[in-house]
Amino acid sequence: MEYTEENKKEAYDKFKGLVNMSASEIESWLKKDESKEVGQDSGDGESIGRKSAKHIIEILKSKKDKLSKDDYHHIHKVIAYISRHSAQRPHGDVSNTPWLYSLKNWGHDPLKK
C-alpha cells in the first residue's frame, strides 16, 4: 500500500487516539507477568501482542516524519486490533482479565481515564 501524506496523518492521529499508554507505560507493563499470560504465540515463545508492543514503543519514540512504510503498516494493524478487540468487551468488571491484558499489550488501557 502506498501511503499519502493525508492517509498517513489520518492513520497516525487515529493511532495516537487509540494508543493511550506512553512508551514508558508500555515498557513497564511488558515487565509484568500478566503481559506474558495472554496472546497468540508468534512461534518463538513470545506473543504477537508483546512483539507489537515493542514496535509501538519504537513508533511512539520516533519523530512522526521519520516513520517508515513498515511503521505505517503496523499503525494500521494496531488500529484494527484495538478497534476489533475493544468491541468484544466482556460484561462486568474487566480488571484483571485476559481481555484487558491483551489490549494493554497493544498499547491501549480501556480503564485509563
Residue frames as a rotation matrix with the C-alpha (Angstrom) as fourth column:
MET 1
0.576 0.818 0.000 0.00
0.818 -0.576 0.000 0.00
0.000 0.000 -1.000 0.00
GLU 2
-0.460 -0.671 0.581 1.21
0.634 -0.707 -0.314 3.46
0.621 0.224 0.751 -0.86
TYR 3
0.129 0.461 -0.878 0.72
0.949 -0.315 -0.026 5.98
-0.289 -0.830 -0.478 1.91
THR 4
0.107 -0.013 0.994 -0.12
0.505 -0.861 -0.065 9.56
0.857 0.509 -0.085 1.01
GLU 5
-0.871 -0.424 0.249 0.54
0.051 -0.582 -0.812 12.41
0.489 -0.694 0.528 3.41
GLU 6
-0.239 0.879 0.412 -3.20
-0.826 -0.408 0.390 12.64
0.511 -0.247 0.823 4.01
ASN 7
0.662 0.558 -0.500 -3.74
-0.234 0.788 0.570 8.99
0.712 -0.260 0.652 4.92
LYS 8
-0.303 -0.806 -0.508 -0.53
0.524 0.304 -0.795 8.94
0.796 -0.507 0.331 6.97
LYS 9
-0.811 0.030 0.584 -1.86
-0.389 -0.774 -0.500 11.85
0.437 -0.632 0.639 9.03
GLU 10
0.202 0.977 0.073 -5.28
-0.807 0.124 0.578 10.22
0.555 -0.175 0.813 9.42
ALA 11
0.496 -0.070 -0.866 -3.76
0.217 0.975 0.046 6.89
0.841 -0.211 0.499 10.48
TYR 12
-0.589 -0.792 -0.160 -1.26
0.400 -0.113 -0.909 8.50
0.703 -0.599 0.384 12.86
ASP 13
-0.587 0.434 0.683 -3.97
-0.680 -0.722 -0.127 10.62
0.438 -0.539 0.719 14.51
LYS 14
0.534 0.813 -0.232 -6.23
-0.579 0.552 0.601 7.58
0.616 -0.187 0.765 14.96
PHE 15
0.158 -0.607 -0.779 -3.28
0.454 0.745 -0.489 5.56
0.877 -0.276 0.393 16.31
LYS 16
-0.809 -0.524 0.266 -2.45
0.064 -0.529 -0.846 8.31
0.584 -0.668 0.461 18.82
GLY 17
-0.195 0.833 0.518 -6.11
-0.875 -0.386 0.291 8.39
0.442 -0.397 0.804 19.90
LEU 18
0.724 0.495 -0.480 -6.28
-0.312 0.856 0.412 4.64
0.615 -0.149 0.775 20.47
VAL 19
0.065 -0.782 -0.620 -2.81
0.694 0.482 -0.535 4.06
0.717 -0.395 0.574 21.93
ASN 20
0.670 0.335 0.663 -3.39
-0.169 -0.800 0.575 5.79
0.723 -0.497 -0.480 25.25
MET 21
0.831 -0.521 -0.197 -0.33
0.394 0.301 0.868 4.40
-0.393 -0.799 0.455 27.04
SER 22
0.647 -0.697 -0.308 3.04
-0.748 -0.659 -0.081 6.14
-0.146 0.283 -0.948 26.81
ALA 23
0.321 -0.642 -0.696 6.16
-0.366 0.594 -0.716 4.30
0.873 0.485 -0.045 25.69
SER 24
-0.691 -0.631 0.354 7.35
-0.546 0.134 -0.827 4.11
0.474 -0.764 -0.437 29.31
GLU 25
-0.034 0.757 0.652 3.96
-0.908 0.250 -0.337 2.79
-0.418 -0.603 0.679 30.50
ILE 26
0.803 0.287 -0.523 4.08
-0.528 0.749 -0.400 0.06
0.277 0.597 0.753 27.86
GLU 27
-0.125 -0.932 -0.341 7.68
-0.384 0.362 -0.849 -0.80
0.915 0.025 -0.403 28.80
SER 28
-0.647 -0.055 0.760 6.64
-0.762 0.070 -0.644 -1.13
-0.018 -0.996 -0.088 32.47
TRP 29
0.411 0.893 0.186 3.61
-0.851 0.448 -0.274 -3.21
-0.328 -0.046 0.943 31.52
LEU 30
0.557 -0.219 -0.801 5.75
-0.505 0.677 -0.536 -5.63
0.659 0.703 0.267 29.48
LYS 31
-0.573 -0.812 0.114 7.79
-0.543 0.272 -0.794 -6.43
0.614 -0.517 -0.597 32.61
LYS 32
-0.236 0.586 0.775 4.68
-0.904 0.161 -0.397 -7.76
-0.358 -0.794 0.492 34.39
ASP 33
-0.858 -0.067 0.510 3.74
-0.014 0.994 0.107 -11.44
-0.514 0.084 -0.853 34.36
GLU 34
0.101 0.993 0.064 0.20
0.167 0.047 -0.985 -10.55
-0.981 0.110 -0.161 33.28
SER 35
0.246 -0.089 -0.965 1.59
-0.833 -0.528 -0.164 -9.24
-0.495 0.845 -0.204 29.99
LYS 36
-0.688 -0.648 -0.326 3.13
-0.725 0.609 0.322 -12.65
-0.010 0.458 -0.889 29.31
GLU 37
-0.646 0.472 0.601 -0.06
-0.046 0.761 -0.647 -14.60
-0.762 -0.445 -0.470 30.18
VAL 38
0.405 0.914 0.010 -2.08
0.060 -0.015 -0.998 -13.62
-0.912 0.405 -0.061 27.10
GLY 39
0.271 -0.190 -0.944 -1.87
-0.845 -0.517 -0.138 -13.65
-0.462 0.834 -0.301 23.35
GLN 40
0.993 0.070 0.092 -1.16
-0.003 0.812 -0.584 -15.97
-0.116 0.580 0.806 20.49
ASP 41
0.255 -0.958 0.130 2.39
0.206 0.185 0.961 -17.30
-0.945 -0.219 0.245 20.33
SER 42
0.587 -0.097 -0.804 4.27
-0.696 -0.568 -0.440 -15.81
-0.414 0.817 -0.401 17.40
GLY 43
0.880 -0.238 -0.411 6.28
-0.087 0.770 -0.632 -19.01
0.467 0.592 0.657 17.01
ASP 44
-0.117 -0.990 -0.083 9.23
0.087 0.073 -0.994 -18.19
0.989 -0.124 0.077 19.24
GLY 45
-0.329 0.047 -0.943 7.58
0.890 0.350 -0.293 -18.22
0.316 -0.936 -0.156 22.66
GLU 46
-0.833 0.081 -0.548 6.62
0.184 -0.893 -0.412 -14.55
-0.522 -0.444 0.729 22.65
SER 47
0.077 0.969 0.235 3.08
0.713 0.111 -0.692 -13.43
-0.697 0.221 -0.683 21.85
ILE 48
-0.141 0.007 0.990 2.20
0.902 -0.412 0.132 -11.39
0.408 0.911 0.052 18.79
GLY 49
0.806 0.556 0.202 0.85
0.407 -0.769 0.492 -8.68
0.430 -0.314 -0.847 21.11
ARG 50
0.642 -0.641 -0.420 4.12
0.332 -0.261 0.907 -8.36
-0.691 -0.721 0.045 23.04
LYS 51
-0.366 -0.754 0.546 6.05
0.856 -0.043 0.515 -8.06
-0.365 0.656 0.661 19.77
SER 52
0.221 0.540 0.812 3.53
0.750 -0.626 0.213 -5.46
0.624 0.562 -0.543 18.64
ALA 53
0.913 0.138 -0.384 4.08
0.384 -0.607 0.695 -3.54
-0.137 -0.782 -0.608 21.88
LYS 54
0.053 -0.980 -0.191 7.80
0.598 -0.122 0.792 -3.30
-0.800 -0.156 0.579 21.16
HIS 55
-0.485 -0.153 0.861 7.10
0.849 -0.319 0.421 -1.86
0.210 0.935 0.285 17.71
ILE 56
0.600 0.757 0.258 4.53
0.618 -0.644 0.452 0.55
0.508 -0.112 -0.854 19.21
ILE 57
0.616 -0.463 -0.637 7.20
0.486 -0.413 0.770 1.76
-0.619 -0.785 -0.029 21.65
GLU 58
-0.469 -0.828 0.308 9.56
0.741 -0.180 0.647 2.43
-0.480 0.531 0.698 18.71
ILE 59
-0.134 0.515 0.847 6.82
0.799 -0.450 0.400 4.34
0.587 0.730 -0.351 16.88
LEU 60
0.825 0.519 -0.224 5.98
0.537 -0.597 0.596 6.43
0.176 -0.612 -0.771 19.96
LYS 61
0.377 -0.779 -0.502 9.65
0.448 -0.321 0.835 7.29
-0.811 -0.539 0.228 20.46
SER 62
-0.448 -0.547 0.707 10.15
0.866 -0.070 0.495 8.24
-0.222 0.834 0.505 16.80
LYS 63
-0.613 0.247 -0.750 9.55
-0.285 -0.955 -0.082 11.57
-0.737 0.163 0.656 15.16
LYS 64
0.359 0.898 0.253 6.45
-0.008 0.274 -0.962 11.40
-0.933 0.343 0.105 13.00
ASP 65
0.712 -0.078 -0.698 8.35
-0.675 -0.347 -0.651 12.44
-0.191 0.935 -0.300 9.86
LYS 66
-0.402 -0.910 -0.097 10.86
-0.915 0.395 0.088 9.60
-0.042 0.124 -0.991 10.38
LEU 67
0.053 0.491 0.869 8.26
-0.398 0.809 -0.433 6.79
-0.916 -0.323 0.238 10.38
SER 68
-0.872 -0.455 -0.180 8.74
-0.375 0.386 0.843 4.17
-0.314 0.803 -0.507 7.67
LYS 69
-0.251 0.758 -0.602 6.27
-0.762 0.229 0.605 2.37
0.597 0.611 0.520 5.44
ASP 70
-0.441 0.014 -0.897 6.62
0.331 0.932 -0.148 -0.62
0.834 -0.362 -0.416 7.81
ASP 71
-0.964 0.097 -0.248 5.74
0.200 -0.354 -0.914 1.64
-0.177 -0.930 0.322 10.75
TYR 72
-0.538 0.810 -0.235 2.58
-0.833 -0.553 0.003 2.82
-0.128 0.197 0.972 8.98
HIS 73
-0.235 0.416 -0.878 1.68
-0.328 0.817 0.475 -0.77
0.915 0.399 -0.056 8.15
HIS 74
-0.690 -0.069 -0.720 1.99
0.578 0.546 -0.606 -1.58
0.435 -0.835 -0.337 11.86
ILE 75
-0.910 0.409 -0.063 -0.03
-0.308 -0.771 -0.557 1.51
-0.277 -0.488 0.828 12.82
HIS 76
-0.257 0.850 -0.460 -2.88
-0.850 0.028 0.525 0.15
0.459 0.526 0.716 10.67
LYS 77
-0.299 0.094 -0.950 -2.60
0.203 0.979 0.033 -3.28
0.932 -0.183 -0.312 12.36
VAL 78
-0.925 -0.095 -0.369 -2.74
0.379 -0.135 -0.916 -1.63
0.037 -0.986 0.160 15.79
ILE 79
-0.686 0.724 -0.072 -5.81
-0.721 -0.690 -0.069 0.42
-0.100 0.004 0.995 14.88
ALA 80
-0.101 0.661 -0.744 -7.59
-0.579 0.569 0.584 -2.68
0.809 0.490 0.325 13.56
TYR 81
-0.485 -0.143 -0.863 -6.69
0.433 0.818 -0.379 -4.81
0.760 -0.557 -0.335 16.58
ILE 82
-0.975 0.097 -0.202 -7.66
0.140 -0.439 -0.888 -2.26
-0.175 -0.893 0.414 19.23
SER 83
-0.524 0.828 -0.201 -10.92
-0.848 -0.484 0.216 -1.42
0.081 0.283 0.956 17.41
ARG 84
-0.063 0.477 -0.877 -11.88
-0.364 0.807 0.465 -5.08
0.929 0.349 0.123 16.98
HIS 85
-0.539 -0.233 -0.810 -10.84
0.539 0.643 -0.544 -6.21
0.648 -0.729 -0.220 20.47
SER 86
-0.975 0.208 0.075 -12.46
-0.202 -0.701 -0.684 -3.22
-0.090 -0.682 0.725 22.22
ALA 87
-0.275 0.925 -0.261 -15.79
-0.861 -0.116 0.496 -4.18
0.429 0.361 0.828 20.62
GLN 88
0.050 0.225 -0.973 -15.52
0.046 0.973 0.227 -7.59
0.998 -0.056 0.038 22.33
ARG 89
-0.615 -0.303 0.728 -15.54
-0.621 -0.382 -0.684 -6.13
0.485 -0.873 0.047 25.87
PRO 90
-0.569 0.411 -0.712 -16.82
0.519 0.851 0.077 -8.74
0.638 -0.326 -0.697 28.33
HIS 91
0.444 0.801 0.402 -19.64
0.008 -0.452 0.892 -7.94
0.896 -0.393 -0.207 30.74
GLY 92
0.889 0.014 -0.458 -18.85
0.451 0.150 0.880 -6.92
0.081 -0.989 0.127 34.30
ASP 93
0.707 -0.689 -0.158 -15.59
-0.407 -0.580 0.705 -5.88
-0.578 -0.434 -0.691 35.86
VAL 94
0.923 -0.369 -0.112 -12.79
0.049 0.400 -0.915 -6.18
0.383 0.839 0.387 33.31
SER 95
0.338 -0.832 0.439 -9.96
-0.938 -0.335 0.087 -5.58
0.075 -0.442 -0.894 35.80
ASN 96
-0.391 -0.638 0.663 -7.53
-0.696 0.677 0.240 -8.49
-0.602 -0.368 -0.709 35.86
THR 97
0.632 0.605 0.485 -8.95
-0.076 0.670 -0.738 -10.12
-0.772 0.430 0.469 32.72
PRO 98
-0.223 -0.700 0.678 -7.15
0.689 0.379 0.618 -11.54
-0.690 0.605 0.398 29.70
TRP 99
0.506 0.496 0.706 -9.19
0.848 -0.437 -0.300 -9.06
0.160 0.750 -0.642 27.60
LEU 100
0.978 -0.161 -0.133 -7.63
-0.104 -0.929 0.356 -6.12
-0.180 -0.334 -0.925 29.46
TYR 101
0.258 -0.953 0.157 -4.14
0.017 0.167 0.986 -7.61
-0.966 -0.252 0.059 29.44
SER 102
-0.002 -0.216 0.976 -4.29
0.920 0.382 0.086 -8.22
-0.392 0.898 0.198 25.70
LEU 103
0.791 0.340 0.509 -5.34
0.528 -0.800 -0.285 -4.64
0.311 0.494 -0.812 24.95
LYS 104
0.829 -0.534 -0.168 -2.56
-0.264 -0.637 0.724 -3.30
-0.494 -0.556 -0.669 27.17
ASN 105
0.023 -0.825 0.564 -0.08
0.490 0.501 0.713 -5.38
-0.871 0.260 0.416 25.15
TRP 106
-0.019 0.059 0.998 -1.29
0.984 -0.174 0.029 -3.34
0.176 0.983 -0.054 22.16
GLY 107
-0.839 -0.520 0.159 -0.84
0.480 -0.845 -0.234 -0.02
0.257 -0.120 0.959 23.99
HIS 108
-0.314 0.819 0.481 -4.48
-0.329 -0.569 0.754 0.58
0.891 0.078 0.448 24.94
ASP 109
-0.926 0.085 -0.368 -5.70
0.373 0.364 -0.854 0.69
0.062 -0.928 -0.368 28.53
PRO 110
-0.296 0.894 0.337 -9.51
0.341 -0.230 0.911 0.91
0.892 0.385 -0.237 28.45
LEU 111
0.428 0.442 -0.788 -9.56
0.876 0.013 0.483 1.63
0.223 -0.897 -0.381 32.21
LYS 112
-0.602 -0.749 -0.277 -7.31
0.783 -0.622 -0.021 4.67
-0.156 -0.229 0.961 31.90
LYS 113
0.524 0.795 -0.305 -9.03
0.743 -0.602 -0.293 7.98
-0.417 -0.074 -0.906 32.49
